[in-house]
Amino acid sequence: MRNFKTIAIALVVALSTITATAQDKKINTSTSKISWTGEKVTGKHEGTISFKDGVLTFKGGKLTGGSFTVDMTSVNVTDLKAGEGKEKLEGHLKADDFFGTDKYPTSKLVFKSVKAKSANVYTVTADLTIKKTTKPVTFDLTVNKNSATTSFKVDRTKYDIVYGSKSFFDSIGDKAIYDEFTLAVDVKF
């Protein structure tokens, strides 16, 4: 009987040390947000884009994966008001010159590797798909109890968005739009 108890206790201890089951935490798409900043020679524009869905995966309380789908039709310009060119710029960003949202209504980010960097900070390498192109991006993600934040730059020309790029058009002068735009992401789950 004593051996049976010892074996049972050993089994419970062994099972508890086996890696924890992965836990998916869906993001709250109404409170999570993506802010963007695009710069040009003569200034910059800012706005938001909405999440369609997303999930972060944790194992043993540590981030191990995730994926997000972004609703590109939700591109919103926040630094201009109606009548100041807001609608025109939003229309242009949705047009084929930029994101082509009629053909490509969503973009996708899928985590490929996650490495702990420091307490609550992870270095993530992910595949970012914009339009028909998928390229890797790397960024640091800070995870708190019910939220995660990051900020990183994306080179739009890698996704076949070359409108106004000096890298492709030499003679555009002060109408040039910088190749990189910044995404600031605040995810709530």
PyMOL CGO cylinders between C-alpha atoms (Angstrom):
from pymol import cmd
from pymol.cgo import CYLINDER

trace = [
    CYLINDER, 0.00, 0.00, 0.00, 2.84, 2.35, 0.85, 0.3, 1, 1, 1, 1, 1, 1,
    CYLINDER, 2.84, 2.35, 0.85, 4.49, 1.72, -2.55, 0.3, 1, 1, 1, 1, 1, 1,
    CYLINDER, 4.49, 1.72, -2.55, 1.19, 2.49, -4.26, 0.3, 1, 1, 1, 1, 1, 1,
    CYLINDER, 1.19, 2.49, -4.26, 0.98, 5.90, -2.51, 0.3, 1, 1, 1, 1, 1, 1,
    CYLINDER, 0.98, 5.90, -2.51, 4.58, 6.66, -3.42, 0.3, 1, 1, 1, 1, 1, 1,
    CYLINDER, 4.58, 6.66, -3.42, 3.95, 5.74, -7.05, 0.3, 1, 1, 1, 1, 1, 1,
    CYLINDER, 3.95, 5.74, -7.05, 0.73, 7.80, -7.10, 0.3, 1, 1, 1, 1, 1, 1,
    CYLINDER, 0.73, 7.80, -7.10, 2.50, 10.86, -5.65, 0.3, 1, 1, 1, 1, 1, 1,
    CYLINDER, 2.50, 10.86, -5.65, 5.36, 10.45, -8.11, 0.3, 1, 1, 1, 1, 1, 1,
    CYLINDER, 5.36, 10.45, -8.11, 2.86, 10.24, -10.97, 0.3, 1, 1, 1, 1, 1, 1,
    CYLINDER, 2.86, 10.24, -10.97, 1.07, 13.42, -9.85, 0.3, 1, 1, 1, 1, 1, 1,
    CYLINDER, 1.07, 13.42, -9.85, 4.40, 15.28, -9.58, 0.3, 1, 1, 1, 1, 1, 1,
    CYLINDER, 4.40, 15.28, -9.58, 5.51, 14.01, -12.98, 0.3, 1, 1, 1, 1, 1, 1,
    CYLINDER, 5.51, 14.01, -12.98, 2.23, 15.02, -14.63, 0.3, 1, 1, 1, 1, 1, 1,
    CYLINDER, 2.23, 15.02, -14.63, 2.36, 18.48, -13.08, 0.3, 1, 1, 1, 1, 1, 1,
    CYLINDER, 2.36, 18.48, -13.08, 5.83, 19.09, -14.47, 0.3, 1, 1, 1, 1, 1, 1,
    CYLINDER, 5.83, 19.09, -14.47, 4.84, 18.19, -18.03, 0.3, 1, 1, 1, 1, 1, 1,
    CYLINDER, 4.84, 18.19, -18.03, 4.56, 21.39, -20.04, 0.3, 1, 1, 1, 1, 1, 1,
    CYLINDER, 4.56, 21.39, -20.04, 1.28, 23.20, -19.60, 0.3, 1, 1, 1, 1, 1, 1,
    CYLINDER, 1.28, 23.20, -19.60, -1.38, 23.07, -22.26, 0.3, 1, 1, 1, 1, 1, 1,
    CYLINDER, -1.38, 23.07, -22.26, -1.37, 26.00, -24.68, 0.3, 1, 1, 1, 1, 1, 1,
    CYLINDER, -1.37, 26.00, -24.68, -3.99, 28.62, -23.96, 0.3, 1, 1, 1, 1, 1, 1,
    CYLINDER, -3.99, 28.62, -23.96, -5.34, 30.87, -26.72, 0.3, 1, 1, 1, 1, 1, 1,
    CYLINDER, -5.34, 30.87, -26.72, -6.49, 34.31, -25.66, 0.3, 1, 1, 1, 1, 1, 1,
    CYLINDER, -6.49, 34.31, -25.66, -8.69, 36.01, -28.24, 0.3, 1, 1, 1, 1, 1, 1,
    CYLINDER, -8.69, 36.01, -28.24, -8.21, 39.73, -28.58, 0.3, 1, 1, 1, 1, 1, 1,
    CYLINDER, -8.21, 39.73, -28.58, -11.01, 42.20, -27.99, 0.3, 1, 1, 1, 1, 1, 1,
    CYLINDER, -11.01, 42.20, -27.99, -11.33, 43.77, -31.45, 0.3, 1, 1, 1, 1, 1, 1,
    CYLINDER, -11.33, 43.77, -31.45, -13.36, 46.73, -30.21, 0.3, 1, 1, 1, 1, 1, 1,
    CYLINDER, -13.36, 46.73, -30.21, -10.82, 47.88, -27.59, 0.3, 1, 1, 1, 1, 1, 1,
    CYLINDER, -10.82, 47.88, -27.59, -7.61, 46.82, -29.37, 0.3, 1, 1, 1, 1, 1, 1,
    CYLINDER, -7.61, 46.82, -29.37, -6.17, 49.35, -31.79, 0.3, 1, 1, 1, 1, 1, 1,
    CYLINDER, -6.17, 49.35, -31.79, -3.55, 49.91, -34.43, 0.3, 1, 1, 1, 1, 1, 1,
    CYLINDER, -3.55, 49.91, -34.43, -2.28, 53.43, -35.03, 0.3, 1, 1, 1, 1, 1, 1,
    CYLINDER, -2.28, 53.43, -35.03, -0.23, 54.21, -38.13, 0.3, 1, 1, 1, 1, 1, 1,
    CYLINDER, -0.23, 54.21, -38.13, 2.04, 57.07, -39.13, 0.3, 1, 1, 1, 1, 1, 1,
    CYLINDER, 2.04, 57.07, -39.13, 3.15, 57.65, -42.70, 0.3, 1, 1, 1, 1, 1, 1,
    CYLINDER, 3.15, 57.65, -42.70, 5.69, 60.35, -43.41, 0.3, 1, 1, 1, 1, 1, 1,
    CYLINDER, 5.69, 60.35, -43.41, 6.57, 62.33, -46.49, 0.3, 1, 1, 1, 1, 1, 1,
    CYLINDER, 6.57, 62.33, -46.49, 9.11, 65.05, -47.27, 0.3, 1, 1, 1, 1, 1, 1,
    CYLINDER, 9.11, 65.05, -47.27, 6.59, 67.80, -46.46, 0.3, 1, 1, 1, 1, 1, 1,
    CYLINDER, 6.59, 67.80, -46.46, 4.98, 66.29, -43.34, 0.3, 1, 1, 1, 1, 1, 1,
    CYLINDER, 4.98, 66.29, -43.34, 3.12, 63.23, -42.15, 0.3, 1, 1, 1, 1, 1, 1,
    CYLINDER, 3.12, 63.23, -42.15, -0.31, 61.69, -41.77, 0.3, 1, 1, 1, 1, 1, 1,
    CYLINDER, -0.31, 61.69, -41.77, -1.68, 59.56, -38.95, 0.3, 1, 1, 1, 1, 1, 1,
    CYLINDER, -1.68, 59.56, -38.95, -4.59, 57.24, -38.55, 0.3, 1, 1, 1, 1, 1, 1,
    CYLINDER, -4.59, 57.24, -38.55, -5.97, 53.94, -37.36, 0.3, 1, 1, 1, 1, 1, 1,
    CYLINDER, -5.97, 53.94, -37.36, -6.81, 50.50, -38.73, 0.3, 1, 1, 1, 1, 1, 1,
    CYLINDER, -6.81, 50.50, -38.73, -9.10, 47.98, -37.01, 0.3, 1, 1, 1, 1, 1, 1,
    CYLINDER, -9.10, 47.98, -37.01, -8.54, 44.35, -36.15, 0.3, 1, 1, 1, 1, 1, 1,
    CYLINDER, -8.54, 44.35, -36.15, -10.86, 41.77, -37.69, 0.3, 1, 1, 1, 1, 1, 1,
    CYLINDER, -10.86, 41.77, -37.69, -9.70, 39.05, -35.28, 0.3, 1, 1, 1, 1, 1, 1,
    CYLINDER, -9.70, 39.05, -35.28, -6.67, 37.85, -33.41, 0.3, 1, 1, 1, 1, 1, 1,
    CYLINDER, -6.67, 37.85, -33.41, -5.29, 35.52, -30.79, 0.3, 1, 1, 1, 1, 1, 1,
    CYLINDER, -5.29, 35.52, -30.79, -2.23, 35.26, -28.58, 0.3, 1, 1, 1, 1, 1, 1,
    CYLINDER, -2.23, 35.26, -28.58, -1.10, 31.81, -27.47, 0.3, 1, 1, 1, 1, 1, 1,
    CYLINDER, -1.10, 31.81, -27.47, 0.42, 31.21, -24.04, 0.3, 1, 1, 1, 1, 1, 1,
    CYLINDER, 0.42, 31.21, -24.04, 1.95, 28.11, -22.50, 0.3, 1, 1, 1, 1, 1, 1,
    CYLINDER, 1.95, 28.11, -22.50, 2.79, 28.04, -18.82, 0.3, 1, 1, 1, 1, 1, 1,
    CYLINDER, 2.79, 28.04, -18.82, 2.09, 31.78, -18.65, 0.3, 1, 1, 1, 1, 1, 1,
    CYLINDER, 2.09, 31.78, -18.65, 4.65, 32.54, -21.39, 0.3, 1, 1, 1, 1, 1, 1,
    CYLINDER, 4.65, 32.54, -21.39, 3.84, 33.88, -24.85, 0.3, 1, 1, 1, 1, 1, 1,
    CYLINDER, 3.84, 33.88, -24.85, 4.43, 31.20, -27.51, 0.3, 1, 1, 1, 1, 1, 1,
    CYLINDER, 4.43, 31.20, -27.51, 2.51, 32.36, -30.58, 0.3, 1, 1, 1, 1, 1, 1,
    CYLINDER, 2.51, 32.36, -30.58, -0.19, 34.44, -32.10, 0.3, 1, 1, 1, 1, 1, 1,
    CYLINDER, -0.19, 34.44, -32.10, -1.91, 35.63, -35.25, 0.3, 1, 1, 1, 1, 1, 1,
    CYLINDER, -1.91, 35.63, -35.25, -3.93, 38.67, -36.26, 0.3, 1, 1, 1, 1, 1, 1,
    CYLINDER, -3.93, 38.67, -36.26, -6.15, 39.63, -39.16, 0.3, 1, 1, 1, 1, 1, 1,
    CYLINDER, -6.15, 39.63, -39.16, -6.48, 43.34, -39.92, 0.3, 1, 1, 1, 1, 1, 1,
    CYLINDER, -6.48, 43.34, -39.92, -9.48, 44.90, -41.70, 0.3, 1, 1, 1, 1, 1, 1,
    CYLINDER, -9.48, 44.90, -41.70, -7.76, 47.05, -44.33, 0.3, 1, 1, 1, 1, 1, 1,
    CYLINDER, -7.76, 47.05, -44.33, -11.10, 48.57, -45.39, 0.3, 1, 1, 1, 1, 1, 1,
    CYLINDER, -11.10, 48.57, -45.39, -11.14, 50.31, -41.99, 0.3, 1, 1, 1, 1, 1, 1,
    CYLINDER, -11.14, 50.31, -41.99, -8.16, 52.58, -42.82, 0.3, 1, 1, 1, 1, 1, 1,
    CYLINDER, -8.16, 52.58, -42.82, -8.95, 55.88, -41.13, 0.3, 1, 1, 1, 1, 1, 1,
    CYLINDER, -8.95, 55.88, -41.13, -7.05, 59.18, -41.29, 0.3, 1, 1, 1, 1, 1, 1,
    CYLINDER, -7.05, 59.18, -41.29, -7.14, 60.95, -37.91, 0.3, 1, 1, 1, 1, 1, 1,
    CYLINDER, -7.14, 60.95, -37.91, -5.00, 64.05, -38.54, 0.3, 1, 1, 1, 1, 1, 1,
    CYLINDER, -5.00, 64.05, -38.54, -7.44, 65.52, -41.08, 0.3, 1, 1, 1, 1, 1, 1,
    CYLINDER, -7.44, 65.52, -41.08, -11.10, 66.47, -40.68, 0.3, 1, 1, 1, 1, 1, 1,
    CYLINDER, -11.10, 66.47, -40.68, -13.91, 66.09, -43.19, 0.3, 1, 1, 1, 1, 1, 1,
    CYLINDER, -13.91, 66.09, -43.19, -13.46, 68.68, -45.90, 0.3, 1, 1, 1, 1, 1, 1,
    CYLINDER, -13.46, 68.68, -45.90, -9.68, 68.94, -45.33, 0.3, 1, 1, 1, 1, 1, 1,
    CYLINDER, -9.68, 68.94, -45.33, -8.87, 66.06, -47.69, 0.3, 1, 1, 1, 1, 1, 1,
    CYLINDER, -8.87, 66.06, -47.69, -9.61, 63.26, -45.18, 0.3, 1, 1, 1, 1, 1, 1,
    CYLINDER, -9.61, 63.26, -45.18, -11.96, 61.36, -47.55, 0.3, 1, 1, 1, 1, 1, 1,
    CYLINDER, -11.96, 61.36, -47.55, -9.62, 61.82, -50.52, 0.3, 1, 1, 1, 1, 1, 1,
    CYLINDER, -9.62, 61.82, -50.52, -6.59, 60.47, -48.61, 0.3, 1, 1, 1, 1, 1, 1,
    CYLINDER, -6.59, 60.47, -48.61, -8.57, 57.53, -47.18, 0.3, 1, 1, 1, 1, 1, 1,
    CYLINDER, -8.57, 57.53, -47.18, -9.80, 56.70, -50.67, 0.3, 1, 1, 1, 1, 1, 1,
    CYLINDER, -9.80, 56.70, -50.67, -6.26, 56.85, -52.05, 0.3, 1, 1, 1, 1, 1, 1,
    CYLINDER, -6.26, 56.85, -52.05, -4.91, 54.60, -49.27, 0.3, 1, 1, 1, 1, 1, 1,
    CYLINDER, -4.91, 54.60, -49.27, -7.63, 52.05, -50.11, 0.3, 1, 1, 1, 1, 1, 1,
    CYLINDER, -7.63, 52.05, -50.11, -6.94, 52.29, -53.87, 0.3, 1, 1, 1, 1, 1, 1,
    CYLINDER, -6.94, 52.29, -53.87, -4.60, 50.06, -55.86, 0.3, 1, 1, 1, 1, 1, 1,
    CYLINDER, -4.60, 50.06, -55.86, -1.75, 52.63, -55.49, 0.3, 1, 1, 1, 1, 1, 1,
    CYLINDER, -1.75, 52.63, -55.49, -1.56, 51.62, -51.84, 0.3, 1, 1, 1, 1, 1, 1,
    CYLINDER, -1.56, 51.62, -51.84, -3.46, 48.77, -50.15, 0.3, 1, 1, 1, 1, 1, 1,
    CYLINDER, -3.46, 48.77, -50.15, -5.99, 47.82, -52.87, 0.3, 1, 1, 1, 1, 1, 1,
    CYLINDER, -5.99, 47.82, -52.87, -8.68, 46.99, -50.33, 0.3, 1, 1, 1, 1, 1, 1,
    CYLINDER, -8.68, 46.99, -50.33, -11.26, 45.95, -52.95, 0.3, 1, 1, 1, 1, 1, 1,
    CYLINDER, -11.26, 45.95, -52.95, -8.99, 43.06, -53.92, 0.3, 1, 1, 1, 1, 1, 1,
    CYLINDER, -8.99, 43.06, -53.92, -7.17, 42.63, -50.59, 0.3, 1, 1, 1, 1, 1, 1,
    CYLINDER, -7.17, 42.63, -50.59, -9.60, 43.53, -47.77, 0.3, 1, 1, 1, 1, 1, 1,
    CYLINDER, -9.60, 43.53, -47.77, -7.41, 42.02, -45.03, 0.3, 1, 1, 1, 1, 1, 1,
    CYLINDER, -7.41, 42.02, -45.03, -3.78, 41.79, -44.00, 0.3, 1, 1, 1, 1, 1, 1,
    CYLINDER, -3.78, 41.79, -44.00, -2.40, 39.05, -41.78, 0.3, 1, 1, 1, 1, 1, 1,
    CYLINDER, -2.40, 39.05, -41.78, 0.35, 38.70, -39.18, 0.3, 1, 1, 1, 1, 1, 1,
    CYLINDER, 0.35, 38.70, -39.18, 1.34, 35.17, -38.11, 0.3, 1, 1, 1, 1, 1, 1,
    CYLINDER, 1.34, 35.17, -38.11, 3.98, 34.60, -35.40, 0.3, 1, 1, 1, 1, 1, 1,
    CYLINDER, 3.98, 34.60, -35.40, 6.78, 32.24, -36.48, 0.3, 1, 1, 1, 1, 1, 1,
    CYLINDER, 6.78, 32.24, -36.48, 9.09, 32.46, -33.46, 0.3, 1, 1, 1, 1, 1, 1,
    CYLINDER, 9.09, 32.46, -33.46, 8.83, 33.98, -30.01, 0.3, 1, 1, 1, 1, 1, 1,
    CYLINDER, 8.83, 33.98, -30.01, 11.85, 34.42, -27.74, 0.3, 1, 1, 1, 1, 1, 1,
    CYLINDER, 11.85, 34.42, -27.74, 11.82, 35.85, -24.21, 0.3, 1, 1, 1, 1, 1, 1,
    CYLINDER, 11.82, 35.85, -24.21, 13.95, 39.00, -24.11, 0.3, 1, 1, 1, 1, 1, 1,
    CYLINDER, 13.95, 39.00, -24.11, 13.31, 40.18, -20.55, 0.3, 1, 1, 1, 1, 1, 1,
    CYLINDER, 13.31, 40.18, -20.55, 10.49, 40.15, -18.02, 0.3, 1, 1, 1, 1, 1, 1,
    CYLINDER, 10.49, 40.15, -18.02, 7.25, 40.42, -20.05, 0.3, 1, 1, 1, 1, 1, 1,
    CYLINDER, 7.25, 40.42, -20.05, 9.11, 41.38, -23.25, 0.3, 1, 1, 1, 1, 1, 1,
    CYLINDER, 9.11, 41.38, -23.25, 9.35, 38.99, -26.18, 0.3, 1, 1, 1, 1, 1, 1,
    CYLINDER, 9.35, 38.99, -26.18, 11.15, 39.27, -29.52, 0.3, 1, 1, 1, 1, 1, 1,
    CYLINDER, 11.15, 39.27, -29.52, 8.70, 38.10, -32.17, 0.3, 1, 1, 1, 1, 1, 1,
    CYLINDER, 8.70, 38.10, -32.17, 9.45, 37.19, -35.76, 0.3, 1, 1, 1, 1, 1, 1,
    CYLINDER, 9.45, 37.19, -35.76, 6.28, 36.96, -37.81, 0.3, 1, 1, 1, 1, 1, 1,
    CYLINDER, 6.28, 36.96, -37.81, 5.11, 36.69, -41.38, 0.3, 1, 1, 1, 1, 1, 1,
    CYLINDER, 5.11, 36.69, -41.38, 3.28, 39.87, -42.43, 0.3, 1, 1, 1, 1, 1, 1,
    CYLINDER, 3.28, 39.87, -42.43, 1.03, 39.58, -45.47, 0.3, 1, 1, 1, 1, 1, 1,
    CYLINDER, 1.03, 39.58, -45.47, -0.06, 42.79, -47.18, 0.3, 1, 1, 1, 1, 1, 1,
    CYLINDER, -0.06, 42.79, -47.18, -1.82, 42.51, -50.52, 0.3, 1, 1, 1, 1, 1, 1,
    CYLINDER, -1.82, 42.51, -50.52, -0.42, 39.31, -52.06, 0.3, 1, 1, 1, 1, 1, 1,
    CYLINDER, -0.42, 39.31, -52.06, 3.05, 39.53, -50.53, 0.3, 1, 1, 1, 1, 1, 1,
    CYLINDER, 3.05, 39.53, -50.53, 4.31, 37.86, -47.34, 0.3, 1, 1, 1, 1, 1, 1,
    CYLINDER, 4.31, 37.86, -47.34, 7.57, 39.02, -45.73, 0.3, 1, 1, 1, 1, 1, 1,
    CYLINDER, 7.57, 39.02, -45.73, 9.09, 38.49, -42.27, 0.3, 1, 1, 1, 1, 1, 1,
    CYLINDER, 9.09, 38.49, -42.27, 9.06, 41.27, -39.67, 0.3, 1, 1, 1, 1, 1, 1,
    CYLINDER, 9.06, 41.27, -39.67, 10.69, 41.30, -36.23, 0.3, 1, 1, 1, 1, 1, 1,
    CYLINDER, 10.69, 41.30, -36.23, 9.57, 43.38, -33.26, 0.3, 1, 1, 1, 1, 1, 1,
    CYLINDER, 9.57, 43.38, -33.26, 9.57, 43.43, -29.46, 0.3, 1, 1, 1, 1, 1, 1,
    CYLINDER, 9.57, 43.43, -29.46, 6.19, 42.79, -27.83, 0.3, 1, 1, 1, 1, 1, 1,
    CYLINDER, 6.19, 42.79, -27.83, 5.53, 43.79, -24.23, 0.3, 1, 1, 1, 1, 1, 1,
    CYLINDER, 5.53, 43.79, -24.23, 2.89, 41.58, -22.59, 0.3, 1, 1, 1, 1, 1, 1,
    CYLINDER, 2.89, 41.58, -22.59, 1.00, 42.60, -19.46, 0.3, 1, 1, 1, 1, 1, 1,
    CYLINDER, 1.00, 42.60, -19.46, -1.87, 40.88, -17.65, 0.3, 1, 1, 1, 1, 1, 1,
    CYLINDER, -1.87, 40.88, -17.65, -4.58, 41.60, -20.25, 0.3, 1, 1, 1, 1, 1, 1,
    CYLINDER, -4.58, 41.60, -20.25, -2.74, 43.57, -22.93, 0.3, 1, 1, 1, 1, 1, 1,
    CYLINDER, -2.74, 43.57, -22.93, 0.22, 43.58, -25.30, 0.3, 1, 1, 1, 1, 1, 1,
    CYLINDER, 0.22, 43.58, -25.30, 1.93, 46.52, -27.02, 0.3, 1, 1, 1, 1, 1, 1,
    CYLINDER, 1.93, 46.52, -27.02, 4.50, 47.05, -29.72, 0.3, 1, 1, 1, 1, 1, 1,
    CYLINDER, 4.50, 47.05, -29.72, 5.67, 49.59, -32.24, 0.3, 1, 1, 1, 1, 1, 1,
    CYLINDER, 5.67, 49.59, -32.24, 7.57, 48.77, -35.41, 0.3, 1, 1, 1, 1, 1, 1,
    CYLINDER, 7.57, 48.77, -35.41, 8.28, 50.01, -38.91, 0.3, 1, 1, 1, 1, 1, 1,
    CYLINDER, 8.28, 50.01, -38.91, 7.17, 48.37, -42.16, 0.3, 1, 1, 1, 1, 1, 1,
    CYLINDER, 7.17, 48.37, -42.16, 8.83, 49.03, -45.51, 0.3, 1, 1, 1, 1, 1, 1,
    CYLINDER, 8.83, 49.03, -45.51, 5.82, 49.35, -47.82, 0.3, 1, 1, 1, 1, 1, 1,
    CYLINDER, 5.82, 49.35, -47.82, 7.89, 48.85, -50.97, 0.3, 1, 1, 1, 1, 1, 1,
    CYLINDER, 7.89, 48.85, -50.97, 8.51, 45.22, -49.96, 0.3, 1, 1, 1, 1, 1, 1,
    CYLINDER, 8.51, 45.22, -49.96, 4.74, 44.72, -50.37, 0.3, 1, 1, 1, 1, 1, 1,
    CYLINDER, 4.74, 44.72, -50.37, 4.56, 46.27, -53.85, 0.3, 1, 1, 1, 1, 1, 1,
    CYLINDER, 4.56, 46.27, -53.85, 3.36, 49.65, -52.57, 0.3, 1, 1, 1, 1, 1, 1,
    CYLINDER, 3.36, 49.65, -52.57, 5.66, 51.97, -54.47, 0.3, 1, 1, 1, 1, 1, 1,
    CYLINDER, 5.66, 51.97, -54.47, 3.50, 55.06, -55.05, 0.3, 1, 1, 1, 1, 1, 1,
    CYLINDER, 3.50, 55.06, -55.05, 5.53, 58.22, -54.35, 0.3, 1, 1, 1, 1, 1, 1,
    CYLINDER, 5.53, 58.22, -54.35, 8.67, 56.29, -53.36, 0.3, 1, 1, 1, 1, 1, 1,
    CYLINDER, 8.67, 56.29, -53.36, 12.04, 57.90, -54.15, 0.3, 1, 1, 1, 1, 1, 1,
    CYLINDER, 12.04, 57.90, -54.15, 13.41, 54.37, -54.29, 0.3, 1, 1, 1, 1, 1, 1,
    CYLINDER, 13.41, 54.37, -54.29, 11.43, 53.89, -57.51, 0.3, 1, 1, 1, 1, 1, 1,
    CYLINDER, 11.43, 53.89, -57.51, 10.83, 57.41, -58.85, 0.3, 1, 1, 1, 1, 1, 1,
    CYLINDER, 10.83, 57.41, -58.85, 13.81, 59.80, -58.92, 0.3, 1, 1, 1, 1, 1, 1,
    CYLINDER, 13.81, 59.80, -58.92, 12.04, 62.94, -60.10, 0.3, 1, 1, 1, 1, 1, 1,
    CYLINDER, 12.04, 62.94, -60.10, 9.25, 63.29, -57.51, 0.3, 1, 1, 1, 1, 1, 1,
    CYLINDER, 9.25, 63.29, -57.51, 11.14, 65.80, -55.36, 0.3, 1, 1, 1, 1, 1, 1,
    CYLINDER, 11.14, 65.80, -55.36, 9.16, 67.10, -52.38, 0.3, 1, 1, 1, 1, 1, 1,
    CYLINDER, 9.16, 67.10, -52.38, 6.18, 64.88, -53.23, 0.3, 1, 1, 1, 1, 1, 1,
    CYLINDER, 6.18, 64.88, -53.23, 8.12, 61.84, -52.02, 0.3, 1, 1, 1, 1, 1, 1,
    CYLINDER, 8.12, 61.84, -52.02, 6.55, 59.56, -49.45, 0.3, 1, 1, 1, 1, 1, 1,
    CYLINDER, 6.55, 59.56, -49.45, 8.99, 57.68, -47.22, 0.3, 1, 1, 1, 1, 1, 1,
    CYLINDER, 8.99, 57.68, -47.22, 9.13, 53.93, -47.75, 0.3, 1, 1, 1, 1, 1, 1,
    CYLINDER, 9.13, 53.93, -47.75, 8.64, 53.03, -44.08, 0.3, 1, 1, 1, 1, 1, 1,
    CYLINDER, 8.64, 53.03, -44.08, 5.50, 53.59, -42.07, 0.3, 1, 1, 1, 1, 1, 1,
    CYLINDER, 5.50, 53.59, -42.07, 5.13, 53.01, -38.33, 0.3, 1, 1, 1, 1, 1, 1,
    CYLINDER, 5.13, 53.01, -38.33, 2.57, 50.79, -36.65, 0.3, 1, 1, 1, 1, 1, 1,
    CYLINDER, 2.57, 50.79, -36.65, 1.81, 51.21, -32.93, 0.3, 1, 1, 1, 1, 1, 1,
    CYLINDER, 1.81, 51.21, -32.93, -0.24, 48.28, -31.73, 0.3, 1, 1, 1, 1, 1, 1,
    CYLINDER, -0.24, 48.28, -31.73, -2.20, 48.03, -28.46, 0.3, 1, 1, 1, 1, 1, 1,
    CYLINDER, -2.20, 48.03, -28.46, -3.93, 44.67, -28.06, 0.3, 1, 1, 1, 1, 1, 1,
    CYLINDER, -3.93, 44.67, -28.06, -6.45, 43.95, -25.29, 0.3, 1, 1, 1, 1, 1, 1,
    CYLINDER, -6.45, 43.95, -25.29, -7.44, 40.37, -24.43, 0.3, 1, 1, 1, 1, 1, 1,
]
cmd.load_cgo(trace, "trace")
